[in-house]
Amino acid sequence: MRPPTPAARCTTGTARLGNPGYDDVLLMFSVGQVPGKLECFADGGSTMVRFVDDTGPEWSRRYRAMSTERLALTDPAEEVRIAFAERFGREPEGIWAAPGRANLVGEHTDYNDGFVLPLAIDHRVTVAAARRADDRLRLLSLEKGERELTLSDIGPGLVEGWAGYVAGAMWSLAREGVEVGGLDLALTSDVPVGSGLSSSAALECATVLATRDLYGGPGDPGRLALIAQRAENEIVGVPSGIMDQMASMACIAGHVLLLDTRSLVAEQVPFDLDAAGLTLLVIDTGVSHALADGAYAERRRACEAAARLLEVPALRDATEADVAAAADLLGEVLHRRARHVVTENARVLEVVDRLRAGRLDAIGPLLTASHVSLRDDYEVSAPELDTAVEAALRAGGLGARMTGAGFGGSALALAPAVEAGAVTRIVTAAFAGRGFRAPTVFAVHPAHGARRLA
């Protein structure tokens, strides 16, 4: 790639380019007191910004083109290819990407053998990788730094942090009988971490796909999703269900994925926001959740206990009437947990019925009912999530709910496209009024699942 021609140079936080998107980046680096500088370039009529970390090695230089819409930057595939070549001294054998996901409805149902309705989003993890002749893993995250380990270092609870998701994915593929060897791997991600958009599943799926292509393994997306899930369950230690990995692996653009998490039978359901004149907004509260802290596992244990008392294989097999009749047997907490699961399954199927009938604009009340259930019965919401939902509805949203496991993260708001600005303004004002940090609000579109890019 021809390097851009320098047009100007700006020291961090001391110059303004007259473009709100660029100015935001300068301000971000200034507030964060990141050492280094921003170099501004003109290349073929487009403007780029390179952040140069003077304290780091050559590969840490980052090329990113900025816009006022999003902080995603030049082509991530090219960016990660350059970083790989500079750090490892050779070209990668391939480049792969896997998306995060937003779950339209169907929360905490996947580990109860229930129904979910996620969509892949247009934010993703991109990896460049190449095989090694030994058993070493050299990992470079453009956001998090470097890690190095060997295959023998990988085991439950042995690899901490972001590297555990990469190493766990390789370990899990090896459990399938694949002879997995060493790997050099560089990655970048624009999926917000801790936002409830499954950045971890995207990283696992991108790594599984890359390792499978380089070393062999199954071709079925459902099987690959299970391999990625095992990495999260056994290496990272989060007892998550299959939804996140299936969404990242199997979704297609312009659709939501109706997934039966017991049989893994999936149906692509059309979800054309543009044709309906609607937008789906993510409201990232900035409150990060850590699922390995025990709250997620406690909810799962409660559901399993309720299923045993109801004498059903899983809560998917219970009806709302069954749960109501067993209220005294279950006790207050288990009754509310079970009631959420059975009513949430019903909401998923009703949303799908309305989408099949072309009534996308009629699903809003079901999304809001899902949030109420998650807040009151499952108790996994947070004040910031409740504020986001309430403000989005006041601003003209058709429906809104928290998405993801909860305890922070993001909310979704379905709104007329013409009201997107109003929703953003009113939600932001509501956060300020409560003394919360400003949320990040952005639209998402149903995107393709994991795939090889080069």
Phi, psi and omega in degrees: 000129180294127180293146180292154180271126181299135176244333180196164176224135183233132172281143186310125172077003184250358183224160176231137184264356181080009180237123185303323181296314179293318180300323177300320181292317177301317180295320181299314180292324181294313181296322180283352180053046178282128179291146178125198182208165174256129175252132185254136186230156167243130183217105177062033177091349177255156181253140180230159174236131172246124174268123182251115176274101185292344183268353185249178179287172185302321185293344184282356177290136188241128175258122180213124176272132189254151172223165179284348185274321187205158178265045176252158208223192183321174180310115182301328180297318179290322179298314183287330176296315179298314180299318179300310183297319181291321183281318188257355174074022178200168178277148175289157176281343179186170177226135184227157177217146175221137185273158162287182180218153168244133180266112183298315176195154182107066185256134181062026175258340188292322178277006172249022179062026186263206185248144178224162184218068181272168168227143171288144182249165183273044169227135191210166169262132179240132182233146170242136187213158174207149180289156173241160180274355180240196183255021181274147172244117173250116189242135178230119171254125180294344177261330191246342180112207187243151170217147175222136180203179176243163180300328180289345178282348189271130176187169181307122177075006186268337183243115186265159174075199186299329181296336179297327180289321178290307181298321180297322178296319178293316178301317182293321177296322177297330177296343177277002182093005178281136178277087183274130177250196183291168186206138161260131185215130173242145183217155169219154183216139169244019172274117183300130181283137178075014185264359184081017181250015171064050173298325181294316179295322178298318179294317178299315184291320177298319180290317178301315182296315179298313182294322177299314181295328183275327186241351180102167180144184186292155180259342184290126180302324179296319178295317179297323177296320178295323177297316178294320179298320180299325177300315181291319181292313192262326181269311181282326177094019176258120184279056184284160173277192188268350190303311188299314182290323177293321178297315182293326182276322198246350182293156173234158184298145176078012184219157163256158185253110171279114184240125168274107188285351174279308184268345188063018171290130185233147176228131176275117183253124181304139182215078186262090182296318183298317181296329180273356182070030185241165173225149175248113184258136169264130175248097181277113186287342184080000176269113187274139176253150175237104189289340182281004184278000173111337182294319178297312181298325179296319179296319180295318178297322179297318179295319179296321178294319179297319179298320178297316180294327178277353179058047174233154180300323179203163182296342174302332183272356179265154175255168177297324178294321177301315183293318180297319182292335183258020184304315181293319180297319184285328188082165190301311187291309181296326177298314180292320178299314181292322180297321177300313185297314184289324178286329178292319175302318179295322179295320178303311183293326178289320176301316180297318178302317181291323177293319179297330180275005180075023184251054182301326181287356182258003184272350186306311181301329178289325176295317180295320177298324176299317180296317179301318180294318179294325180287314190266317183270319183265341175054053178237011177276187179209158180306322180293320178294317179297320178297317180299314182295311182298317181291321179297321178292319177298329184279359179110007176296144179281335180188155181204151179198156168294152177229149184091188187290338179101200183062027186126198179089225190236159169244157174250144173227124174266123186214156170303139183304325182290346181261004184301317180296319180295318178300314181300314182296315185289322176296315180298319178295321179296322178295317179299320180296333178267358181079018178273157173294152184296135178281164171254124183242128179208153179276147174235154180232146180297122189242174176287154176282192186300142178198162175277134181260330183203000000 
